[in-house]
């Protein structure tokens, strides 16, 4: 039986990954803090190891005897760029060092982001050989995490996964789109233009990461694209189309688009950040996300993943959005709308 450690397991993508690995017969251990809520993971019967990315001793014990380590833990939003760098870069480095300290280092799969590469170049989808050009503090911090791994490129077998927008049951960020459309029928679009986007359900991302762990290419010193994979659904949509699909998943025949010009978006983002400072928490609407919205289209190609690993996402966006909408309604996160359950 293969043994796998998952960091960030209590996050919504982590929960999907733990489920996928458990279904495939892995002996799964989750790295958690003492304060972590583990209730959503107990159905998959994983082991738990209490530790912290800043505690080298606990990391060393956590990775001992593992065949695979999936590093999902990280920070997606913060008021300070320095904090994003500290968590996302230093955390990746610490996990890689813990793996390097083993007599037989485990395969390390690092969950980065399309934001680390940057928005699409022109009208085409990003591919792994394109030069990177992150436009946000978050993107630069995830790229810094990738670069930290390369310090141990000759010691630990590693692969990098760069997903786009990720949604699914348990997610609280994309949930805000569902909530706004369910309550008002209005879809806020952070641009006056019809930019295109890639997206992926968290379960499909988790299955892809499992395939990459098993048979993917590893980082090398020869080519910066070696061992790096974009993971996305092949269907590409505009933000307006995404809102319409969410509305249909919630049983709404019509969704009204509210386009927000970039200067007004920046004003709302700055106001939201001020409120966040007062509350001591970072919100999903912030200036860093406004920078990404200004970047244009965010589309990446899964062709390398298909060609090298043989994995192809077989569930299109529509049924996955319907599945997610149904879960939100069943869990009481949403109290309006009637889900379309045809594909469940």
N, C-alpha and C positions, 0 to 999 in steps of 0.2 A: 504494500500500500504506500502510495506517494504521500509525503508530508509537506504541507504548505502553511506558511505564515502570512497573514493578511494584516497590514497596518491600515488604520482608518476604517476598520471593519464596521464600526457603528454608524458611519456615514451611509447615505442611501445607496451609493454605488457599491460600497463595501458589503452591505447586506445582500445585494444581488450576487456579488461574486462569491461570498461564502456559500450561498445556496447552490450556485452552479458547481462549485468545486465539491461540495458534499454530495450532490446528485451523481457526480462522476467518480465517487469512491475515494476521494482524498481524505486523509486525516488532517483536519483543518484546525489551526490554532490562531486565535485573534489576539493581537496586541492591544490591550486596553488600559485605561487609567482606572484607578480605584473608583473614581466618580462616574465612570462611563455607565450609561444605561444599556444593559445587555439583553433586555427582554425580547427585542425583535430578532435576536440571533439564536435564542434557545431552541427554536423549532428545528434547527439544523444540527443541533448537538455538537457544536465545536468545543474545543478546549479554549481556555482563556489564560493569557499570560499578562500579568500586571507589569507595566513598564512605561517608559517614556523615551521619545526620540532624543532627548537631551541627556539621557542616562546611558552611557556606553556599556556599563555593566549589565543592565537589564536587557539591552538590545543583544548583547553577546549571548546571553542565556536564551533569549527568545529564538534566535536563528539557529541555535545548535541542533544539528541533526536534520535540518530541513532540506528538502529537495528543491523547493521553490519558495521565493519570497515575493509577494505582491505588495509594492509600496504605493498605497493610495492616500495615506495621511498627508494633509497639507492645508494651506490657507488659501481661500478663494477671494477673500475681500478683507481689506483693512484700511484704516485711515492713514497708515504710514507705509511707504514703499519699503523702508528698512525692515519692517516687521515681516512683510511678504518674503523678502530675500532671506531673512534669518530662518524662517520656518521652512520655506520650500527648498532653498539651497542647502542649508546646513542639515536639514532633516534627511535629504537624499544622500548627502555625503556620509552621515552617521550610519545609515542603514547599509550603504555599500561597504563601509569600513568593517561593520560587524560581520558582513558576509565574507569579506576578505580574511578575517581572523579565523575562519574555520579551516580545518584540515582539507576538507573537500567543500569549496564554496558552493552555495546553492545558486540556481539560476535566479536572477533578480529581474523582475518586470516592474518598470517605473511608469506610473500613470502620469504623464505630462498633459499637454493640452494643445489644441490647434492654436491657441493664443501665443504659445511659445514660438510658432513659426510666423504668425502674422496673417493678415487678411489675404484674400486671393489676389494674384497678380494678373491684372487685366480681367478678361472674361473667363479665363480657364480655371479649373480646379487646381489647388495646390497639390504638388507631388513631393516626395521625400527629397529629391535632388535639388529643389528650389532653394535659393539663399533665404535664410531666415531674416525676418524684419518685424519683431514684435512691436506693437504700438501702445501697449498698456504696461503698467507696473506689474500687474499679475502675470502677463505673458513673459516679461523679462525675468521674473522670479522663477517661473517654471523652466525657462531656458537655462537659467543659472543652475537649477537642479540637474538638468541634463548634463551640463558641462562639469558639474561636480562628480558625476558618475565616471566621466571620461578620465578622471585622475587615477582610476583603478581599472582601466580598460583591459590591462594585461593580466589581471588577477581574478576578476569575477566575470562570469558569463552574464551579460545584461542585454535587455532589449527595452526600447522606449516606445510607449503607445501615446499617440496624440489624438484624442477624440475631440469632436466639435461640441455643439450643444448636446447635453445628455439629459434625458428626462426619464420618468418612470415612477412607479409606485414608491412612495416615501420621500420623493423630492420636494423641497420647499421653495426652490428658486423658480423653476419653470411653473410651479404651482400657481404663482402669482398671475401668470397669463390665464390659466384656467379660471382662477377666482374672479378676475376682472370681467372676463367674457361671460361667465355663469351669472354674475350679479347684474351686469349692466348691458351685456350684448355689445360692448365697445372694446375694440382691440387697439391699444396704443402702439403705434409704429414709430420707433425713434429715428425717423428719417423722412425726408420728402421724396426719396428715391426708392425704387423697387430693387433692393439688393437681394442677393440669393444666399441661402444658408444650407449647410449640411446639419444633420441631426441624427441622433441614435438613441434607442432605448437602452437602459442600463443593463438589462439581461443580455441583449445582443452584444454589448460592449464586453461584458463579463465572459461570454462564450469565446469571443475573439481573443481576449487576453489569455484564456486557457489554451487556445490553439497556438498562440505565439510562444507561450511558455514551453509547450511540448515540442514544437518543430520550427520555431521562428529563427531568423538570422540574429546574430548578436553584434553588439557594438564592436567596431574595429578602428584601428588607427589609420587604415588605408583610405576610407571614404566616410565622410560624416553622415551620409545617409544609411550606411550599413546598420542594421539592427534597429532602425527607426520605422514605425508604421503609423500611417493615418488610418483611423478606424471610423467608418461612417456608413450610414444607409446610402444606397446608391441613388435614392430619390432626392432631388434637390428642389427646394421650394423658396419662394419669396417669404418675407416675414408676414405679408398680408395673407398669403395662401396658408401659412401655418396657423394664423388666427382663425381663418375660415374652417380649417380642418378640426381645430379644437372646438369651435362652435358646433359643428356637425356632430362631433363625439359627445357633446353635452345635450344634443337634441334641439339646438337652435338652428332654424332655417336661414336666418340672416345675422350677419355680424357687421357692425359699422366700424370702419377704420378711422382712427384719429391719428393723423400724421403730425409729428412734433418736429419742427425745425431745430437744427442743431443748437443755435444760441439759446432757445427756450429749454431744450433738453439739458444743457449745461447749467442753466439757472435752477431747474428743478433738482438736478444732481447735487449742486452746491448746497442748496437748501436742505436736501435730505442728509448730506454729510454733516451739516451743522446740527441737525436734530440728533444724528447718530452720536456726535461728540458729546452732546448733553446727556444722552442715555447710556453712553459708554459701550455702544455696539455699532458695528458696521452694517449698513443695509445693502440690499441688492442694487438699489438705484444710487449710483455714486459717479464721481468724475472719471474714475478709471473705466467704468463701463461706457460712459459717454465717449471716451477716446476710442474704444473698440467700435462703437456705433458709427463713428465718423470714418472708420477705416474702410467701409464699403462692404463687399460681399465676403462671406466666410465659408468657402467651399473647399473640401479636400477630397482627393480621389482614393478609393479603397482598392485600386487595381493591383498595387504591390502586394497587399495582404492576400488578395485572391490568388495571384500568380505564385507567390512563394510559400504561403501557408495553406492555401486551399480552402480558406474560409470565406464564405459569402453570406451576408445578412439575408435571410429568407423571409423575414417578416417586414412588410413595408410600413411606412409611417402611420398610415390611417388606422389599421387595426391596433397598433401599439398605442396610439393616442386614445383610441376608444377604451382599450384595456386600462390605461392610466386614469382616464376620466371616471370609469366605473369604480375603480378603487377609491378615488377621492370621495365619491358619493357614498360608497358603502361604509367608509371609515368616518363619515360625518365631517370631513374637511370642507365639503361643499354641501349646501342644503337646497340648492335650486338646480333645475335642469333635469332632463331625463336622458340617461346614457343610451347610446346605441350599442346593444350587446351582441350584435350579429356575429362578431368575430371572436368572441370570448371562448 
